[in-house]
Amino acid sequence: MKAAVPTTPAPPPAPPQSGWRHACSTTLQLLIIIPLALFIKSNTIELFKIPTGSMEPTLYGANDLGRGFGDHLLVLRFPYGLSGTIKVPLLNWRIQMPYQRLCFGGMHAPRVGDVVVFENPVDPAIDYIKRCCGASGDRLTIRDGHLFVNGRMITNAPATASYVRYTDDGLLSTHYAKVRRQVAKIMENKLANILATNPAAAAAVCKLLSGPRGAPTLPQLIGTLRNNNELLVELVSPYARVQLIKMMEQAGCDAIKDAVYINGTRYREFEAEAQRGGRIGDPIESEVRVPPDCFFMMGDNSAHSLDSRYWGFAPLELIKGKAWVVYLPIKRIQLVR
């Protein structure tokens, strides 16, 4: 007869977690997981679709390939450092970390020749893709359809002759009237950005521009300031024009005047001489000197590209990443150079 083997009773089941403890645990996990996921998304790889033909023949937009299907890219976020700005999708929120951008282990700022994705300085809700044609301290000019950086002609290798002929327009125009108009437009774009976040300044400008039909609304005012086809200073009375220019100067919108040179003379001084009745000397040679922590971006298809010639420099904090590879359509799979 076998002796009975004593058995250890099973431990009692753990009491179910109370509702509030479970909620707190779940919330704590989400508070860790969501910021981590957003940080990874903001600093690893992002998908991007080419909307227009401004980067032909390097990249083709929806209208160029037909049927609304342009090149689809993978964009690397980390080559230019870890961004300190984390965007929350859909809500369009921005979470600012204690730093602007961290660079280590071979990370660096965009270099001349890189194809870069960045937020449009005029409207940060729109992402642009252009080629970096000038970094901090570089001097740019266009002569005979060729781009010169620090006196050396850029040939855009390896794409070579298919788009080496650049268009001298906007800030790099060879005519003073075009440069003057573009400088004024860049000042108006910067004023629009200020008014969008400064209600007191916006109210003052709207009051200044009030007429028999009343004052313009803020959306109307910002829309006019950002419209590249017209200048607000040309649409208002002489008194309002003088006051508006003073407001832009007080807000620092005229910094672009110190980055553009005409015939070797700083634009601010050249403009003052022209206003005193001095000889303009048209055609001219216009040169742009890129300020610190800024970049001059241009489309490879420069004749059909809205770029730094028209809205100024792209600051480092707006840089999103480096175009890496075209993954769609299949026949276009290739590295971006």
DRENMARLO-298605 format. One record per residue (C-alpha): residue in three letters; y, z negated, x negated. Coordinates in steps of 0.5 Angstrom, whole numbers, padded with zeros to 4 digits, always signed. Each point is the difference from the previous one (the first is absolute). Example, Ala and Ser with C-alpha at 12.3 -4.5 7.8 and 13.67 -1.06 7.14 Angstrom:
<rs>
ALA-0009-0016-0025;SER+0007+0002-0002;
</rs>
This chain:
<rs>
MET+0000+0000+0000;LYS+0007+0002-0003;ALA+0005-0005-0001;ALA+0007+0002+0004;VAL+0005+0003-0004;PRO+0007-0003+0001;THR+0005+0005+0002;THR+0008-0001-0001;PRO+0003+0001+0006;ALA+0005+0006+0000;PRO+0007-0002-0001;PRO+0004+0000+0007;PRO+0005+0006+0001;ALA+0007+0000-0003;PRO+0005-0002+0006;PRO+0003+0006+0002;GLN+0007+0001-0003;SER+0006-0002+0004;GLY+0004+0006+0003;TRP+0006-0002-0004;ARG-0003-0001-0006;HIS-0003+0007+0001;ALA+0006+0003+0001;CYS+0004-0003-0006;SER-0006+0002-0004;THR+0000+0007+0002;THR+0008+0000+0000;LEU+0000-0002-0008;GLN-0005+0005-0001;LEU+0004+0006+0003;LEU+0006-0003-0004;ILE-0004+0001-0006;ILE-0003+0007+0001;ILE+0006+0003+0003;PRO+0005-0001-0005;LEU-0005+0002-0005;ALA-0002+0006+0003;LEU+0007+0002+0001;PHE+0001-0001-0007;ILE-0006+0004-0002;LYS+0003+0006+0004;SER+0007+0000-0003;ASN-0003+0000-0007;THR-0006+0004+0000;ILE-0001+0007+0004;GLU+0003+0003+0005;LEU-0001+0007+0004;PHE+0006+0005+0001;LYS+0001+0006+0003;ILE+0005+0006-0002;PRO+0005+0001+0006;THR+0004+0006-0003;GLY+0000+0005-0006;SER+0005-0003-0004;MET-0006-0001-0006;GLU-0003+0007+0000;PRO-0004+0003-0003;THR-0002-0007-0003;LEU-0001-0003+0007;TYR+0000+0004+0007;GLY+0003-0003+0007;ALA-0003+0001+0007;ASN+0004+0006+0001;ASP-0002+0003-0006;LEU-0008+0000+0001;GLY+0001+0001+0007;ARG-0003-0003+0006;GLY+0004-0006-0002;PHE-0005-0003-0005;GLY+0004-0001-0007;ASP-0003-0003-0006;HIS-0003-0007+0001;LEU+0001-0004-0007;LEU-0002-0007-0003;VAL+0006-0004-0002;LEU-0002-0005-0006;ARG+0005-0006+0001;PHE-0001-0004-0006;PRO+0001+0005-0006;TYR+0008-0002+0001;GLY-0002-0008+0001;LEU-0001-0004+0005;SER+0005+0000+0006;GLY+0003-0006+0002;THR+0002+0003+0007;ILE-0006-0001+0005;LYS+0001+0004+0006;VAL-0004-0002+0006;PRO-0003+0007+0004;LEU+0003+0001+0007;LEU+0005-0005+0000;ASN+0004+0003-0006;TRP+0001-0007-0002;ARG+0001-0002-0008;ILE-0002-0006-0003;GLN+0004-0001-0007;MET-0004-0003-0005;PRO+0004-0004-0006;TYR-0001+0006-0004;GLN+0003+0007+0000;ARG-0006+0003-0004;LEU-0005-0002-0005;CYS-0002+0004-0005;PHE-0006-0001-0005;GLY-0006+0003-0004;GLY+0003+0007+0000;MET+0004+0000+0006;HIS+0007+0004-0001;ALA+0006+0002+0004;PRO-0001+0008+0003;ARG+0001+0005-0006;VAL+0003+0007+0000;GLY-0005+0004+0003;ASP-0004-0005+0004;VAL-0001+0002+0008;VAL+0003-0006+0003;VAL+0000-0003+0007;PHE+0005-0004+0002;GLU+0005-0002+0006;ASN+0005+0004+0002;PRO+0007-0004-0003;VAL+0003+0003+0007;ASP-0005-0002+0005;PRO-0005-0005-0003;ALA-0005+0001+0006;ILE-0001+0007-0003;ASP-0005+0001-0006;TYR+0002+0006-0005;ILE-0004+0003-0005;LYS+0004+0004-0006;ARG-0001+0001-0008;CYS+0004-0005-0004;CYS+0005+0004-0004;GLY+0004-0006-0003;ALA-0001-0007-0002;SER+0005-0006-0002;GLY+0005+0003-0005;ASP-0002+0007+0001;ARG+0005+0006+0000;LEU-0001+0006+0005;THR+0003+0006+0001;ILE-0002+0007+0002;ARG+0001+0007-0004;ASP-0002+0007+0002;GLY-0005-0003+0005;HIS-0003-0005-0005;LEU+0000-0007+0000;PHE+0002-0004-0006;VAL-0001-0007-0002;ASN+0003-0003-0006;GLY+0002+0007-0002;ARG-0007+0002+0000;MET-0003+0005+0005;ILE-0005-0002+0005;THR-0006+0005+0001;ASN-0004-0004+0005;ALA-0007+0002-0004;PRO-0005+0001+0002;ALA+0003+0003+0006;THR+0004+0004-0004;ALA+0004+0007+0002;SER-0001-0001+0008;TYR+0005-0005+0001;VAL+0004-0001-0006;ARG+0006+0003+0003;TYR+0004-0006+0003;THR+0006+0001+0005;ASP+0007-0003-0003;ASP+0002-0003+0007;GLY+0003-0007+0002;LEU+0001-0004-0006;LEU-0002+0005-0005;SER+0004+0005+0003;THR+0004+0005-0004;HIS+0006+0000+0005;TYR+0005-0006+0000;ALA+0000+0000+0008;LYS-0007-0001+0001;VAL+0000-0006-0005;ARG+0006-0003+0003;ARG-0003+0001+0007;GLN-0007-0003-0002;VAL+0003-0006-0003;ALA+0004-0001+0006;LYS-0007+0001+0004;ILE-0004-0005-0004;MET+0006-0005+0001;GLU-0001+0001+0007;ASN-0007-0001+0000;LYS+0001-0007-0004;LEU+0005-0002+0005;ALA-0005+0001+0006;ASN-0005-0004-0004;ILE+0005-0006+0000;LEU+0002+0001+0007;ALA-0007+0000+0002;THR-0001-0007-0002;ASN+0007-0003+0000;PRO+0003-0001+0008;ALA+0007-0002-0003;ALA+0001+0006-0004;ALA-0003+0005+0005;ALA+0005-0003+0006;ALA+0006+0001-0005;VAL-0002+0007-0001;CYS-0001+0001+0007;LYS+0006-0003+0002;LEU+0004+0004-0006;LEU-0003+0007+0003;SER+0001-0002+0007;GLY+0004+0006+0004;PRO+0002+0002+0007;ARG-0007+0000+0002;GLY-0001-0007-0003;ALA-0004-0002-0006;PRO-0007+0003-0002;THR-0006-0004+0001;LEU-0003-0002-0007;PRO-0006+0005+0001;GLN+0005+0005+0001;LEU+0004-0002-0006;ILE-0007-0001-0005;GLY-0002+0007+0003;THR+0006+0004-0002;LEU+0000-0004-0007;ARG-0007+0002-0001;ASN+0001+0007+0002;ASN+0000+0005-0006;ASN+0003+0005+0004;GLU+0007-0003+0001;LEU+0004-0005-0004;LEU+0003-0006+0005;VAL+0007+0000-0005;GLU+0001+0007+0002;LEU+0000-0001+0008;VAL+0005-0006+0000;SER+0007-0001+0000;PRO+0004+0000-0007;TYR+0001-0008+0001;ALA-0007-0001+0002;ARG-0003+0004-0006;VAL+0004-0004-0005;GLN-0002-0007+0003;LEU-0007+0003+0000;ILE+0000+0002-0007;LYS+0003-0007-0002;MET-0006-0003+0004;MET-0005+0004-0004;GLU+0003-0002-0006;GLN+0001-0007+0001;ALA-0008+0000+0002;GLY-0002+0003-0006;CYS-0002+0007+0003;ASP+0004+0003-0005;ALA-0005-0002-0006;ILE-0002+0008+0000;LYS+0006+0002-0003;ASP-0001-0004-0007;ALA-0007+0004+0000;VAL+0002+0007+0001;TYR+0004+0004-0006;ILE+0004+0006+0000;ASN+0001+0004-0006;GLY-0002-0006-0004;THR+0005-0004+0004;ARG-0002-0006+0005;TYR+0001+0002+0007;ARG+0005-0005+0002;GLU+0005+0002-0005;PHE-0001+0007+0001;GLU+0001-0001+0008;ALA+0007-0004-0002;GLU+0002+0006-0004;ALA-0002+0005+0005;GLN+0004-0004+0005;ARG+0006+0000-0005;GLY+0000+0008+0000;GLY-0004+0001-0006;ARG-0004+0006-0001;ILE-0007-0001+0003;GLY-0003+0005-0005;ASP-0005+0003+0005;PRO-0006+0002-0001;ILE-0001-0006-0004;GLU-0006-0004-0003;SER-0002-0006+0004;GLU-0005-0005-0004;VAL-0003-0006+0003;ARG-0001-0007-0004;VAL-0006-0004+0004;PRO+0002-0007+0001;PRO-0004-0006-0002;ASP-0007-0001+0004;CYS+0002+0006+0003;PHE-0004+0007+0001;PHE+0003+0007+0001;MET-0006+0004+0005;MET+0000+0007+0001;GLY-0005+0005+0004;ASP-0003+0005-0004;ASN+0002+0005+0005;SER+0007-0002-0001;ALA+0003+0005+0004;HIS-0003-0003+0006;SER+0000-0007-0002;LEU+0004-0006+0003;ASP+0000-0004-0007;SER+0005-0005-0004;ARG+0005+0006-0001;TYR+0002-0002+0007;TRP-0002-0007+0002;GLY+0001-0003-0007;PHE-0005-0004-0005;ALA-0007-0003+0002;PRO+0001-0008-0002;LEU-0007-0003-0003;GLU-0001-0004+0006;LEU-0001+0006+0005;ILE-0005+0003-0005;LYS-0007-0001+0004;GLY-0005+0004-0005;LYS-0002+0006-0004;ALA-0004+0006+0003;TRP-0007+0000-0002;VAL-0004+0005+0003;VAL+0000+0005+0006;TYR-0007-0002+0004;LEU+0002+0005+0006;PRO-0001+0006+0002;ILE-0007+0000-0004;LYS+0002+0007-0003;ARG+0007-0003-0003;ILE-0004-0007-0003;GLN+0004-0001-0007;LEU+0003-0005-0004;VAL+0008+0000+0001;ARG+0004+0003-0007;
</rs>
